[in-house]
Amino acid sequence: MKSADAAAAAAAIRARSSATAARIEQLLREQLQPLQFELHDDSVAHAGHRGSGGKGHFRLRIVSTRFAGLTPVQRHRLVNQVLAPLWDRELHAISVAAATPDEIVK
């Protein structure tokens, strides 16, 4: 029975985090107009993580001209600012790799 409970819990996490991923993508595409965008949902791997409150964990790789002239910390802050509406109820953690088009190795 524990296996079925774990599977059901994982399915619920995936459903919730899928909706959060869609909102993350929408906000970032609207505000930062990325040339490249990759979002990976790591929420299931963090199920039961103390302090997460059932909110999502994600990894982001984003390339945008909006990052020009910003330090890595400023880029991360900009992403966090764009995602501000999600932090209270949907988003617990996001790892950000942000670059400008000029920084991408061709």
FITORRO-929347 format. One line per 3 residues: number of its first residue (from 1); their letters; for each residue x negated, y negated, z negated of N, C-alpha, C, O. Coordinates in steps of 0.02 Angstrom, whole numbers, plus 50000, padded with zeros to 5 digits. Each point is the difference from the previous one (the first is absolute). Layout:
# residues N
NUM	a	X Y Z X Y Z X Y Z X Y Z; ...
# end
This chain:
# residues 106
1	mks	49959 50060 50000 50041 49940 50000 49957 49937 50000 50019 49949 50030; 49923 50054 49936 49957 49942 49999 49977 49980 50070 49995 49941 50015; 49993 50107 50027 49980 49987 50068 50054 49962 50038 49985 49953 50037
4	ada	50077 50067 49954 50056 49966 50032 50007 49929 49973 50014 49953 50039; 49977 50038 49896 50004 49933 49970 49944 49955 50028 50012 49942 50015; 49928 50085 49990 49944 49962 50026 50012 49981 50073 49984 49944 50021
7	aaa	50043 50102 50018 50014 49986 50070 50053 49945 50007 49995 49956 50043; 50056 50048 49915 50053 49949 50001 49973 49932 49979 50018 49949 50030; 49939 50050 49920 49970 49937 49978 49956 49971 50055 50002 49939 50012
10	aaa	49959 50103 50021 49957 49976 50055 50042 49973 50057 49982 49949 50030; 50074 50083 49986 50044 49976 50053 50030 49932 49983 50005 49957 50043; 50013 50034 49894 50028 49936 49978 49948 49945 50004 50015 49944 50021
13	ira	49924 50072 49960 49945 49951 50004 49987 49981 50072 49992 49941 50016; 50007 50109 50029 49988 49986 50071 50054 49956 50029 49986 49954 50038; 50076 50058 49944 50056 49961 50027 49995 49927 49976 50008 49954 50040
16	rss	49979 50037 49896 49994 49933 49972 49940 49964 50029 50005 49941 50019; 49938 50093 49985 49940 49967 50025 50003 49987 50075 49968 49954 50025; 50071 50086 50011 50009 49988 50072 50035 49933 50011 49982 49962 50045
19	ata	50069 50024 49914 50035 49936 50005 49953 49943 49981 50001 49947 50032; 49958 50063 49918 49951 49949 49980 49950 49988 50055 49982 49943 50014; 49994 50111 50017 49952 49993 50055 50030 49959 50057 49965 49959 50030
22	ari	50098 50051 49985 50032 49962 50053 50003 49926 49982 49990 49957 50043; 50022 50027 49894 50002 49930 49978 49930 49969 50001 49992 49942 50018; 49959 50097 49962 49931 49976 50002 49982 49981 50072 49974 49946 50013
25	eql	50040 50100 50033 49983 49988 50070 50037 49938 50026 49971 49959 50034; 50093 50035 49951 50039 49943 50024 49970 49934 49975 49990 49954 50039; 49997 50042 49897 49973 49938 49971 49932 49982 50030 49988 49942 50018
28	lre	49968 50107 49986 49933 49986 50026 50001 49983 50074 49963 49955 50022; 50078 50079 50017 50004 49983 50072 50029 49930 50010 49977 49963 50043; 50073 50019 49917 50030 49933 50007 49951 49945 49980 49995 49949 50034
31	qlq	49969 50061 49911 49958 49947 49973 49928 49997 50028 49971 49947 50007; 50002 50111 50010 49929 50002 50020 49989 50018 50073 49943 49998 50023; 50109 50020 50012 49996 50019 50071 49937 50042 50015 49957 49979 50039
34	plq	50038 50079 49930 49939 50041 50008 49992 50027 50071 50049 50015 50035; 49889 49990 49986 49982 50031 50063 49994 50075 49992 50012 50038 50047; 49970 49983 49893 49998 50071 49982 50030 50007 49931 49990 49958 49957
37	fel	50046 50097 50033 50034 50010 49937 50006 50075 49986 50028 50037 50041; 49945 49985 49903 50006 50070 49979 50018 50000 49926 49965 49970 49959; 50089 50063 50025 50022 50005 49931 50009 50073 49982 50035 50037 50034
40	hdd	49931 49984 49913 50004 50070 49977 50033 50001 49932 49981 49962 49955; 50068 50081 50037 50037 50006 49938 49969 50055 49957 50000 50058 50019; 49972 49922 49924 49969 50047 49954 50043 50012 49938 49975 50026 49950
43	sva	50088 49955 50053 50043 50001 49941 50008 50070 49969 49998 50007 49939; 50010 50044 50102 50010 50067 49974 49939 50022 49960 50007 50034 49949; 49934 49947 50073 49939 50019 49964 49995 49967 49932 49963 50023 49957
46	hag	50075 49924 50033 49998 49963 49937 50063 50010 49958 50011 49963 49952; 50029 50086 50066 50062 50013 49963 49984 50011 49926 49955 50038 49983; 50082 49928 49974 49989 50006 49929 49943 49958 49973 49986 50002 49940
49	hrg	49982 49960 50103 49945 49956 49981 50025 49952 49946 50048 49964 50010; 49919 50037 49935 50019 49958 49943 50002 49926 50021 49952 49975 50029; 50102 49992 49955 50006 49929 50014 50026 49982 50069 50015 49942 50013
52	sgg	49992 50107 50031 50022 49984 50067 50076 49990 50003 50025 49967 50046; 50011 50061 49907 50072 49990 49997 50036 50025 50062 50054 49975 50017; 49917 50074 50017 50032 50028 50060 49991 49957 50062 50030 50013 50052
55	kgh	49928 49935 49943 49989 49956 50057 49945 50030 50045 49963 50044 49979; 50032 49929 50083 49956 50030 50050 49927 49982 49996 49980 49948 49974; 49980 50096 50054 49927 49992 50008 49985 50006 50074 50020 50048 50033
58	frl	49943 49903 49994 49987 49999 50072 49927 49981 50015 49966 49969 49958; 50012 50050 50102 49935 49978 50028 50015 49963 50064 50038 50025 50042; 49933 49916 49966 50013 49958 50058 49936 49983 50036 49949 49983 49970
61	riv	50053 50023 50096 49946 49976 50044 50034 49952 50047 50046 50019 50037; 49932 49917 49962 50033 49949 50040 49949 49954 50031 49950 49981 49969; 50062 50000 50094 49957 49954 50037 50043 49942 50022 50051 50009 50034
64	str	49929 49931 49946 50038 49940 50017 49955 49939 50006 49950 49994 49965; 50067 49962 50080 49963 49937 50006 50011 49956 49939 49961 49954 49987; 50092 50059 49975 50014 49961 49939 49946 50009 49946 49998 49961 49953
67	fag	49960 50089 50054 49947 50012 49951 49935 49962 50015 49953 50001 49961; 50045 49965 50096 49940 49963 50020 49983 49948 49946 50044 49962 49978; 49893 50036 50002 49977 49951 49952 50016 50017 49927 49983 49962 49955
70	ltp	50049 50095 50034 50016 50021 49931 49952 50053 49976 49978 50043 50038; 50006 49955 49898 49959 50052 49970 50043 50062 49991 50061 49997 50005; 49908 50061 49983 50040 50061 49988 50051 49991 49943 50056 50024 50006
73	vqr	49925 49943 49941 50046 49989 49944 50058 49956 50022 50057 50013 49982; 49930 49934 50056 50053 49956 50025 50047 50037 50047 50060 49988 50000; 49913 50057 50040 50042 50040 50045 50047 50045 49960 50060 50005 50015
76	hrl	49913 50027 49934 50040 50044 49958 50054 49960 49964 50057 50022 49996; 49925 49919 49980 50050 49957 49967 50055 49979 50049 50058 49997 49981; 49923 49989 50081 50050 49981 50050 50049 50057 50012 50060 49989 50003
79	vnq	49914 50072 50003 50044 50058 50009 50045 50008 49940 50061 50011 50007; 49911 49983 49932 50041 50006 49939 50054 49946 49998 50055 50013 49977; 49928 49927 50044 50048 49946 50001 50058 50014 50048 50058 49989 49984
82	vla	49926 50037 50075 50052 50018 50049 50045 50055 49971 50060 50000 50012; 49911 50045 49950 50038 50056 49972 50031 49985 49932 50028 50044 49968; 49968 49894 50010 50025 49980 49934 50071 50023 49985 50014 50020 49943
85	plw	50033 49979 50106 50068 50023 49984 50005 50074 49981 50051 50021 49973; 49897 50017 50040 50003 50073 49988 49967 50022 49935 50013 50055 49976; 49947 49902 49994 49960 50022 49942 50042 50018 49940 49983 50048 49964
88	dre	50071 49918 50023 50039 50014 49939 50034 50068 49999 50003 50033 49949; 50024 49988 50109 50041 50060 50000 49977 50056 50046 50020 50058 49990; 49939 49927 50060 49985 50051 50050 49927 50018 50007 49983 50057 50019
91	lha	49973 49897 49967 49929 50009 50016 49958 49999 49936 50003 49952 49961; 49958 50101 50029 49956 50003 49941 49928 49984 50019 49965 49965 49964; 50012 50062 50093 49930 49991 50019 49993 50003 50075 50034 50038 50034
94	isv	49919 49921 49991 49983 50003 50071 49926 49986 50008 49974 49951 49974; 49993 50093 50061 49930 49991 50017 49997 49967 50068 50033 50022 50047; 49930 49923 49958 50001 49960 50061 49931 49998 50033 49950 49982 49968
97	aaa	50049 50035 50096 49941 49989 50043 50023 49951 50053 50037 50018 50046; 49941 49919 49947 50023 49947 50045 49942 49972 50039 49947 49986 49973; 50063 50005 50092 49947 49975 50044 50029 49953 50053 50060 49999 50012
100	tpd	49895 49963 50018 50018 49959 50058 49984 50041 50062 49963 50049 49997; 50065 49931 50060 49984 50037 50062 49926 50000 50016 49974 50049 50027; 49990 49897 49956 49929 49996 50014 49958 50049 49959 49944 50018 50018
103	eiv	50084 50005 49927 49964 50045 49955 50008 50073 50018 49966 50043 49972; 50078 49972 50073 50014 50068 50020 49946 50023 50049 49987 49967 50051; 49983 50090 49933 49949 50028 50045 50035 50028 50061 50047 50039 49995
106	k	49930 49940 50062 50031 50023 50063 49966 50061 50027 50020 50025 50052
# end
